[in-house]
Amino acid sequence: MKTIKLMLALAFTFSLSGQVTWDVTYFDLPVDEIGEFAEVHKDFMDVTMEQGRKVQDQWVYRHWYGSGPSIVVYTEYASAEDAVNDDPWNALGQAWQAASDERKKELEQIGQKYAGYLSKHSDEIRSFNPENFVGKPDVDWDTNFVFVVGNYNTKSGDWNKLGQAFMNWQTKPGVEKGLQLGGGYSVHFSGSSYDVQVFQGFANFVDFAKSVTTDSVADSTFAPDFWSEVDGDHEDQIYVHIGHLVNGKFDLAGPNR
């Protein structure tokens, strides 16, 4: 399916068919295992994607600030049904069946390592509508850009009311006049999670810091609309992009990776 290349991370690559489903996987790994995870994840995705998986896109981030998990993986599907029916382990098995004896040993090692990471993970399913996104054109996403996430529950139960209020308050003016590369929001579908998850992207930490301090261009007139909809505590996380799918292959962030 054709995609539009104006999106930040997984959130910033969407199908023209409209609403998509995100399987969000959180890994609670020690910091010193993140580098190895990225390499194993690349191997796992490259092998399984060759077997016709239902994945449309995927973006991976490592934790930088906050109390959240060390790795978060956003995997995009055309529908919730595709998310449920996608079977990476069956895909790995198909690759193993067709491999040489030497390659089978390599695939077994990849599977064993990746299964080890899954012992420390949790999942949720979210829905994203590409209309709920704004972004700058011609951005190079093959970098370690900063991905800022905020999680909120709503008082009224109107998730889009809260999401749109945040867009009007922070995201739209940030993209149009400030240092923000792009942003949007997703809503809860299943699993234990918040009603609304807003996201913003910045080229680096300096730009992010400026966006909330000296160069802030948020439209304060919309702040009351947003905060009046927030119910209870909220959660903020700051991540760094470490890789994403490009033409069915997992590309580690940065040149020649």
N, C-alpha and C positions, 0 to 999 in steps of 0.2 A: 504494500500500500504506500502511496506517495506520502512523503512527510515534508513539512515546511521547516526550514533550517533557520528559525529565528527564536528558538526556545532556549531557556537556561536549564541545563542539565536535563534529566528526564522530563521534568516539568516543562521544558522549553522545546520539546520535540513532540508533535502531536499528529494524529492522523486526520485527514480531511473529512473523515466520516463523522467527526464531532466527538461526543463524549467518549473517553477512554477509561480503562480501569488500571489502577496501579496496585501491584502487590509490593508492599513495603516491608522489607526484611531488615531487622535490627540484629547486629552481632555484638555481643559483649565479650570482646577479646582484649588481652593485654596489649598495651601500646607497642611492645617490641615484636608482636606478631603481625602487625598491620601490613608491613612490607611483604612478608611471605604470603599473607592472605591475598593481596592484590595479584601476585604472580599466579597463585593457584587458581584464583577466581578467573583470571584471563584464560588459563589452560582449560578449565572446566567449561567455560562459556564457548570458547572456540570449537571445542570438540562437539558439544551438544547442539550448538546452533547449526552445525552441518547436517543434522539429522531431521530437519524440518520442524523445529519447535514453533510454538505459537507466539513467541515473544516478538513484539514490534520494536521495542527499544529498551535500553537499560542504562542507568547512570549510577555511579557509586561514589560515596563520599566518606571521608574519615573525619572523626570528631576533632574539634579544636578547642571549643569552650562550651561550658555548661555541664550538666550532670547526666547527659544521655549516653547511649551506647557508643562504642568506638567506631563502628562501621554501620552505615545505612545504605541499602540497595533499593533503588526504585526500578521496578520492572514493569514495562507497559504492555498491556494486552488490549485488543479491540473490544473485549467484553469480559464480564465476570465469568462467563462460561468458559472462555478460553483460558483464563487464569486458573480455574479449577482443573481443567483437562490437560493443561501443559504438564508434561512429565519428563523432567530433565534426566532422571535416573534411567528411565526407559531409553532415552536418547543415548545416554552413555553406554548402555548395554548393547544397543544396535551398533555403535561404533566399535565396541569390543568384539562383537561377533565377526565383523568384517576385517579386523586388524590382523597383522602378522603376530607371531608369538612374542617377538620382542616388543612390539607396540602394545600388545595386551598387558604386558607387565607395567608399562608406563601409564596406561589408562587405569589400571588397578591402583597404582600409587596416587594418581590424581583423585580418584574416587574416594580412597581411604582418607586422604588429607582433607578433602572438602567435607566429607561426612563428619569429621572431627570438629570442624567449625560449626556445623549445624547443631551440635549438642548445646551450644550457647547462643541460641537465637530466638526471636519472637517475630510474629507476622501480623500485619493488618492489611485490609483491602480498602482503597480509597478511590473516589471518582474524580476525574478532572475534565472540565469542559474548556477547550482551547479559547473560547470567547472570554474566559476569565484570566486572561494573560495580556500583558503589554511588555514590549521589549524593544531595545535598539536594534537596528539592522546591521548586518555585516559584522557580527561579533565572532571572534575566534574563540570557540569553546574548548579547544584542545589545550587548556591551561589549568593550573591549580587555582581556579577562581574560588571566591568565597561564597558559600551558600548558607544563607541565614533563614532559619525556620522558626515560626511561632505557632503554638498550638493553643486553641481556645474552645471553650464551650459557650453555647448561646443561652440567653434567657428566654427568648421568644420561640426558639426552635426553628426560626427562619435562618438557616445556615448561610444562604446567599446574601441575605441582608447584612450579616456581619462581614462576610467576605468582601462584598462590594464597598462597604464602608471603609475597610482597611485599604482597598485599592485606591479609593478617592483621597484618603488621608495621606498615605505613604507612597504607594507604588507608582501611581500615574504621575504625580509631580516629581517623584524621584527619578523616573526614567526620562521625562520630558525636559527637566531643567537641571538635574543633578548628576550624581555619580553612579546611579544604579543602572545595571545592564538590562535587567528585566525582572519581572515578578508576577505572581498570581496567587491562586489559592485552590485547594482541593477540599472535598468534603468526605465525611465518614461513610463507609459502606458496610464493613463488617470487621469484627475483632474488637479488642479493647483499646479505645483511642478517643481522641478529642473530636468534636464536631467539625471544626474547621482548622485547616493547616495552611497558613500563609507562608510564602517563600519569596526571598529576594536574592539577587545575585550581584556581586561586586567584583571588579577586576582583581582587587587585592585588599589587604587589611587596612591600608592607609585610606583608600577610597571609602571603605565601610565606616571607618572611624570618623572621617569628615562628614559623611552623610548623616550622622546622628549628633554631630557637634557643630563645628564652625560653618560648614556648608549645607546644613540641613535646609531642605526645601519642602518639607512636609506642609500640607495645607491644613492648618490647625482648625479651620472651620468645620472639618469633617471628623475631628477627634471625638467630640461628644457623641456623634452618631455611632461610632465604633464602640467606645467604652460603655455606653449605655446598654449595648447588646451582650457584653461579656459577662458570663456567669462564673463566679468563683475564681480560683487560681488559674494561671496560665503558665506555659512552659516555653522557654526560648532556648534554641541551640544554634551553635555556629559550626559549620562543617567546611571542609576543603575538598574540592573535586579531585578524584584520583583516577577516573577512567570511565569510558562509556562505549557502547556499541557503535561501530561504523561499518556499514555494509555487511552486517552479520559477523564481524570480528570485533573482539574486545580490544579497545585502544587505550593503553595507559596514558594518562595525561602528560602532555609535553611533547616536544619534537622527537621524531624517530623512535617512538616507543611501541 
